[in-house]
Amino acid sequence: MSRPFQLPEVSEPFSAEFRSLLPALLATRGKVGAGRIERLRARRTVLSQSGTFVGHRQYERGDDLRHIDWSAYARTGELFTKQLEDDDRRAVTVMIDLSPSMLAGTPPRRLAALRLAAVLGGLALARLDAVSIVAPGASNPNQRFTGIGQLPRLLHHLEELPVATETPNAAAALALQAEAVGRVHWISDFAVPPDFRLATLSLRRRGARLTGWLPAVPEDESPPTGGYLRVIDPETEQELSVPVDRSLRDELHRQLMLLQRQQRRMFAEAGCQLWRWEQGDAAQPRLSDYLPIVSLCAR
């Protein structure tokens, strides 16, 4: 028997418990990987001023034409792209997938995604980096924040984001419109890896330091062992309840493992990393659940 499809509801992403945890979490940035961060900043200061030329690499299709060294082309007849050193005030871009598929899971994956975006953005603001929140499908899809004083504004912006559908290629193009892309954190379920392939490659070719973040939910690893499975027909938007037997469960598990391999391969082909993050108890967030994010951002 079918019934009209209704999107699952997501609870308040930034509960009082999460808001009280966030300042303590951001304060750990000076303890986790701080030495490496300071060495990198010192190296940038010694090497150059903002945007100073530090080398060449062979031009690849999709590279920013503004960075082609035409003088080198006149001398050699070959195209080279200038490599520029980042300035001390680095750019961070956080891309958020707002698609309905992010509502899957218990609790919904979207809840973990919004909290992850808040932590990534907050860490960047605490380091005095500029943060762009790229949310394709939102009324303001590319919003920029600077300084830790704008953390409340960042949280409010994330809370107001709608459920929306946009292609990965359009999302990458939107991110590349930013004045400075810098380090890119892409938060998504990457549900159809082939759809993301060209988008990840285009970001890499434009010099973005791309990291994929997949907020994990229990359903990613353990399909239901019984009961009924809700299935949505994308054409009619009708919801069906399908009984789960052993053969269906085994096939679901096989498909989930195949999807994870495809996701890892897609990011490996782009020369970047994909991290799966489990938020733990969503109702009672703990500092230890979020410390891996701080460690990974310090690399």
N, C-alpha and C positions, 0 to 999 in steps of 0.2 A: 504494500500500500504506500502511496506517495503523498507528500505534503509539500506546500510551498517552502522554498529554501529561505532560511534566515541566517544571517551572519552571526557567529558566536560573539558574545560580549566579552570585553577585556576590562578587568578591574583597574582601579586607579594605579597607574604605573609607578608613581612616586609617592608611596605611602609615607606616613610619619616615620616608620621604622627605616625606610630607605633613605629619607632625607637626613635623619640623624646619623646614619652610617657614612654618608657621602663625604663630609668634611674630614673625618678620620682617615678615610680611604685616600683622599687626595693628598693628605699630609704625608703619606708613606712614600710619595714620589721621590723625596730626598734621600730615602733609605734604600730603595731598590734601584740599582743600576745608576745611581747618581754619578758615580765616578766616571763611568763611560760617557754619560751625557755631557759632563763638564769637559772631558777630553775632546769630544767631538766639537764642542763649541769653541774651545781653545784652538783647535786645528783650523776651523773656519776663519777665526780671527787672524791667524798667522798667514794662511794661504791667500786671503783676499778680502776685499770689501764685497758688499752685496752684489751678487750676480757677476762676479769676476770670472773671466775665462780661465779654465784649468786644463783643457785638453780637447781632443777630437775623438770621434768614432765614426765609422762608416755610416752614411745615410741609409735609412730603411724606410720603405713606403709607409706613410702615416706619420712620419716625424713632422714636428712643427717647422714650417718653411722659414719662419723668422729666425731660426737658429742655424740655418745653413751658412757655412763660411764661404762666401763667394770669392774671396781672395784665394783661398786654397783651391777652389774649383778652377780659377784662372791659371793657377800654376800647374795643376796636375791633370785637369780635365775630369776629375772625379768629385763626387759630392760627399762632403763631410758635415756632420752636425757638431756645433760647438757644445762643449760640456761646461756648464756654469756651476760654480760653487754656491750653495744655498746661503742666504744671509742668516744672521743670528735669530731674527724673528721669523721662525719657520712657519710655513703654511701647513695646516692639517685639514683634510676633507673627510667628513663622515657621510657616507652614502647609506640611506636607509630604504629598504624594500618595504613598500606600503601595500603590497598586493594581498588579496584575500587569503592566499595560501599561508600567509604568515599568522593567520588566526588558528591554524591547526595546533593540536597538542593540548595537554592538560598539565599546568596552565598554558594558555596560548603562547606560541613562540614570539608573538609580537610584544608581549609583556617583557620578556627577556631582552628582545632587540632594543626597545626603548631605554631600558636601564643600561644596557651595554653602550648605547649611543651617549647617554648622560655621563657615564664614567669616562669614555674615550674623549668626549668633548671637554669634560671637566679637567682631566689630566693635562690636556693641551693648554687650556686657559691658565692653569696653575703654573705652567712652564713659560707663560707669557707668549705663547704661540697664538696665531690667529686661526679661528676655526670656521669652516664653512659646512653647514648642514645641507646636504643635497637630498631632497625628498621628492622624487618625480611623482607628479600627480597632485601635489599640494598647491594651494593658491599662491604660496610664496615658496617655490621649490628650491631656491638657493639663498639661504640666509647666513650672514656672516656675523661672528661674535669675536670680540677681542677683550682680554682682561678677565681675571677671576671675578670681578664685580658683576659681570654679565651672566654668571652662572644661573641665578634665578630666572632671568629672561630666556636662557637656553632651555631650562626645564619646562617653562611655560610653552615655548615653541614646540617642543617635542610632544607635550601633552595634547596640543591642538591638532596634530597631524591626522589627516583622514585616512580611511581605507581607500586605496586607489590602485589602478593597474597601469603600468607603463612597461615598455620593452627595455631589456638591459642595454641595448644599443642607445636608446634615447637617454637612459640614465647616465651612461658614460659621456655622451655628448654634452649633457647638462653640466656634469662635473668639469669638463674641459673648458667650459665657458668662463670659469672662475679666473680671476686675475692671476692667482697663483694656486696650483693644484697641490704640489708638495707630496706629503705622505697621505695616502688614501686608505681609509678603512671602509670596506664595503660589507654591510650587514644584510644578510639575506638567507633564505633557505636554499638558494641555488637549485630550485626544484627541477629545472630542465637544463642540465649543464651545457648542451650544445648551443642553447640560446645565449649563454654568457661568454662563449669563447671569443668572438670578435670584440666584444666590449672590453674584456680583460686585456687582450692584446693591444687594443688601441690606447688604453690607459698607460700600459707599459711603454709603448713606443713614443708616447709624449713625455716620458720621463717620470711618470708617477711611481712612487714607492708603494705598490699596492699590497694590501693584506686583506684576505677574505675572512669574515667572521660569521660562523654559523651557530646561532644559539640553539643548543641541543634540547630536545624534549624526550621524555621516556619512550614515546612512540617510535622514535628513530631507531631504537635498538630492539624493542620488544613489542611485536604486534600483539593484538588481543588474542587471548587463548580460547575465548568463547564469547557467548552473547551475540550482539549484533553490531555490524559495522555500518556507519553512516556513509553513504555514497552520494555524490552530487553529480547530476547530469549537467555538463557545462552549457549545453544547448537549450535545454528546457528549464534549467535552474530548479529542477525537482529533486527532492531529497528522498533517497530510498534507504531502507534498513535491510542489510544482507546478513543472514546468519553465518557465523564464523565456525567452520569445521577445521579439522586438522590439515587437510590439503590446502585450504585457502590460507591458513596461517603460515604454512611452510612456503607457499609461493610469495606471500607478502614479505617474509623474512629474506627470501632470496632477492627480491626486487630492491629491498632496502639496502642490502649489502652491495648490490650492483650499482645503485645510485651513489653510495659513498665512494666507491672506486672511481666512478666517472667524475665526481666532484674533485677528488684529489688529483686525478690526471689532468683535468682542465686547468687547474691552478699551476701544476708543475710545468705544463707546456707554456704557460705565460711567464714562467720564471719567478713565481711569487708563492706565498704561503697561504694555506687555509687552516684556520684554527676553529675547532669545535669547543664551545664553552657551555658548561652546565651551571645554571645559576643557583642550584640548590633549592632550599625551601623558599618559595616566592613570598609566602606570607610572613616569614621571619628571616629576612636576609641577614647573612653573617659576613663579617669582614673577610674571613678566610675564603669565602666563595668568590670574592672579587679580586683578591690579591694576584691571582695568575694573570689578570688583565694588565695590572701595573707592571709585572715582570716582563711580559711580552712586549709592552710598549717601550720598555727601557732598552730593548735589544737594538 
